[in-house]
Amino acid sequence: MDYIPVDQYINMNLHVKSVVAVANTVTSVCNSIEEITISFEKAKGYITDKEFKKAISLFDDGIKKIGNQYYSTDIQDDTGMKLILANAEEKKGNLERAAYLKRNVLEARIQIFNTLNQCNKITSQTETIKYIGKAWMENNREVVLQLFLQENNGALGQAILRCKPDDPQYNEVLKHLKGLNQGERKVVLPWLDAKALI
């Protein structure tokens, strides 16, 4: 999908599936980080209880699951060196030190990941993100979606999608908007589960 710079506003006929696919991908990635975060909190509890082996196991699992999804060339990342040190401490039998180092590595990677993917903004349709654009219906019953997009690198863009009454996704778009009448304007909430449009 092409991103349109805000300062070069153009009308484009982009297919709804493109925008939905982008929203679903980000949502899916953010859901996986939620699971890692839950496991991370449990591992911190193991540290408190001085069960360092269990903590290390959960931290290792979280580090493996997040993989390099957190990485960006826009950041300086020293977590790799900390992880090497943590593994060395674990081999030496210093499990407490290893657990704390791995906690710091995973915590940093989760924070970077959330910042880059704006996961804190995609938690629900009614909480953090209020809307991702505007919609209105024109006199010919065509639904126009003006969606705002933001890349991980901070670049902003917007797209105009026109959904005609004969478009296969027309009814799904109206359903997502909870109905729309000619001349009416509404905000567009994020598509958090839009498999029907793909």
RAPE-V411157 format. One record per backbone hydrogen bond with DSSP energy under -0.5 kcal/mol. NH is the residue of the N-H (numbers start at 1). CO is the residue of the C=O. E is the energy in kcal/mol with one decimal. If there is no record, write none. Layout:
BEGIN
{{NH:CO:E} {NH:CO:E}}
END
This chain:
BEGIN
{{4:158:-0.6} {5:3:-0.6} {8:5:-1.9} {9:6:-0.7} {14:12:-1.1} {14:160:-0.8} {18:15:-1.4} {19:15:-0.9} {20:16:-2.3} {21:17:-2.5} {22:18:-1.8} {23:19:-2.3} {24:20:-2.9} {25:21:-2.3} {26:22:-2.1} {27:23:-2.2} {28:24:-2.7} {29:25:-2.4} {30:26:-2.4} {31:27:-2.3} {32:28:-1.8} {33:29:-1.5} {34:30:-1.5} {35:31:-1.5} {36:32:-1.7} {37:33:-2.4} {38:34:-2.1} {39:35:-2.1} {40:36:-2.4} {41:37:-2.3} {42:38:-1.9} {43:39:-2.3} {44:40:-2.1} {45:41:-1.5} {46:42:-1.6} {47:43:-1.8} {48:44:-2.0} {49:45:-2.0} {50:47:-1.8} {51:46:-3.2} {52:50:-0.9} {55:51:-1.9} {56:52:-3.0} {57:53:-2.2} {58:54:-2.0} {59:55:-2.8} {60:56:-3.0} {61:57:-2.1} {62:58:-2.5} {63:59:-2.7} {64:60:-2.4} {65:61:-2.5} {66:62:-2.5} {67:63:-1.5} {69:66:-2.2} {71:68:-1.2} {75:72:-1.4} {77:75:-0.6} {78:76:-0.6} {82:78:-1.6} {83:79:-2.3} {84:80:-1.9} {85:81:-2.2} {86:82:-2.5} {87:83:-2.5} {88:84:-2.1} {89:85:-2.5} {90:86:-2.3} {91:87:-2.2} {92:88:-1.7} {93:90:-1.2} {94:89:-2.2} {95:93:-1.8} {98:94:-2.2} {99:95:-2.7} {100:96:-2.2} {101:97:-2.3} {102:98:-2.6} {103:99:-2.2} {104:100:-2.1} {105:101:-2.1} {106:102:-2.6} {107:103:-2.7} {108:104:-2.2} {109:105:-2.3} {110:106:-2.5} {111:107:-2.2} {112:108:-2.5} {113:109:-2.6} {114:110:-2.8} {115:111:-2.2} {116:112:-2.8} {117:113:-2.5} {118:114:-0.9} {119:114:-1.1} {121:118:-1.9} {122:119:-1.7} {129:124:-0.6} {130:128:-0.7} {132:188:-3.9} {133:188:-0.7} {134:146:-2.4} {135:186:-3.0} {136:144:-1.8} {137:181:-0.6} {137:184:-1.2} {138:136:-0.5} {138:142:-2.7} {141:138:-2.1} {143:163:-2.6} {144:136:-3.1} {145:143:-0.5} {145:161:-3.1} {146:134:-3.2} {146:144:-0.5} {147:145:-0.8} {147:159:-2.7} {148:132:-3.1} {149:157:-3.2} {151:155:-2.8} {154:151:-1.9} {157:149:-2.4} {158:4:-2.1} {159:147:-2.4} {161:145:-2.9} {161:159:-0.5} {163:143:-3.1} {163:161:-0.5} {164:162:-0.6} {167:164:-2.4} {170:167:-1.8} {173:169:-2.6} {174:170:-2.3} {175:171:-2.5} {176:172:-2.5} {177:173:-2.1} {178:175:-1.3} {179:174:-3.2} {183:137:-2.7} {184:181:-2.2} {186:135:-2.8} {188:133:-2.7} {189:187:-0.6} {192:190:-1.0} {197:194:-1.9} {198:195:-1.4}}
END
